[in-house]
Amino acid sequence: MLKRLAFLTIATLSACASPERLSLVALDSQLELRPLVSSAVVRTITLPTYAAVEEIAAETGEGLIASNEDVLWADDPQRAMTLVVARNLADILNTDVGADPWPFVDLPDVAIDIRVERMLAGADGVFRLSGQFYVGGDGISFPNSTHTFAITKPLPDQTLTGLATAQAQAVLSLSEQVARTLAR
């Protein structure tokens, strides 16, 4: 009986293998801009519920959003996207940019608040990233502004790697759009 219980425990543990993980990749921008500010904080990016969870979501042929529980994002999607946008902005603007919470003692010159309405690989082979972002002066007098974005990128293929590639390209495009609002 004890041998049988041990076998069942091992078989159960084997069946509960960890899912695979997929990273949001940060792509390098070719854009180099002169900043109007010397520092900026990127507040935690808000995502729709289906995009904020670990499971990777995509649109089905019927227009429904389905999740893949066998492959998960390697990091919390909101955290990962916030860090990638902050890194991209720092590279493009060659200035101090940090993700919330602000890592420096002095206040940042501006705060960037990005609110995503849609972040989804469509059944039509197109990745869509849309929403609004806000830029406001925290440490200096900088005009408050509101901007919308609607970015589309073709999926290179219908794999999860293709989805991650298109998402990385869309996040880079969003970063470049935000950078242009902070540049001369």
RATA-V281574 format. One line per field, one symbol per residue. ss: DSSP state (a for helix, b for strand, c for the rest). psi: psi as a letter, one per 30 degrees, with the letter a starting at -180 (. if undefined). burial: + if it has 16 or more other C-alpha atoms within 10 Angstrom, else -. Layout:
BEGIN
ss->???
psi->???
burial->???
END
This chain:
BEGIN
ss->caaaaaaaaaaaaaaccccbbbccccccccccccbcccbbbbcccbccaaaaccbbbbbcccccbbbbbbbbbcccaaaaaaaaaaaaaaaaaccbbbbccccccccccbbbbbbbbbbbbccccbbbbbbbbbbbbcccccccbbbbbbbbbbcccccaaaaaaaaaaaaaaaaaaaaaacbc
psi->eeeeeeeeeeeeeefhkkllkkkjkjlkkfkjlklflflkkjlkkklleffflekkklklfgglkkkjffklkflkeeeeeeeeeeeeeeeefhljkllkkkflelklelkkjkjkekjkjlfggkkkjlallkkkkefljkkklkklkjkkkkkelgleeeeeeeeeeeeeeeeeeeeffgl.
burial->---------------------++++++-----+-+++-+++++++++--++++++++++-----+-+---+++---+++++++++++++++++-++++++-+-----++++++++++++++++-+++++++-++++++----------+-+++++----+-+++++++++++++++++++-+--
END
